[in-house]
Structures are given as C-alpha cells and as structure tokens.
Amino acid sequence: MASDDDDWARAYASGTVLAVRVTPRAARAGITGVRGHALAVRLTAPPVEGAANRELVAVIARALAVRPAAVAIAAGARGRDKRVRVEGLDPEAVRARLGAALSVDCPTRHD
C-alpha cells in the first residue's frame, strides 16, 4: 500500500502515471529524489523545442529499464510540473526500480 509520501506514482489502466518536477539546464541529468509530491529530475537540456522533454523521457526510461517508447509525457509538456505515463509497470514496480536512484543524493526526511 502506498503512503502519502508515495503519491507521486499512481496506477492507471495499463501502467503508472508519475508526477514529475523538472529542473532544466542542470549540470548533470538524473533523478534527485522526491520533493513534496513529485519526483525531482534534473535535465541538462534547455526547455527549447522539446529538448528537455525528450531528455526527460530518456532519463526516466533508463532509470526504469524500459524502452523509451513506453514512456510519454501525459500533461505539462510546457511547464516544469509534468505527468509522465509509464506503460507496463505498476506503481510498486516503479518504486522498486527507482529505489536505488531515490536513495542517492536524497536528504533524510525529518517530518
């Protein structure tokens, strides 16, 4: 069962929808953890002509070990807050596959 801290990954008909907050033009690309109710992702690409969106799809596909075709931006293509659809993985599988990435560079929560 997902806790409130895990609501960044929600089930839908054939996979999972991720709430994502991107930071374009970062020094390094990668997943930096969960911030609030969204997965935080750094991108080196600028938010111009879809470059950052293409890199976001590639970063998430690589982190989840799925084909890039299984990852699509469902909402927020022009903003920093996005909904990213991942086909074929349930939320538990997504959390499990991102477990290592989420444990690196993530500050400890002190609620």
Helices and strands as residue ranges (DSSP letters): G 4-6, E 9-12, E 15-23, E 30-35, E 38-42, H 51-64, G 68-70, E 71-75, E 81-87, H 91-103
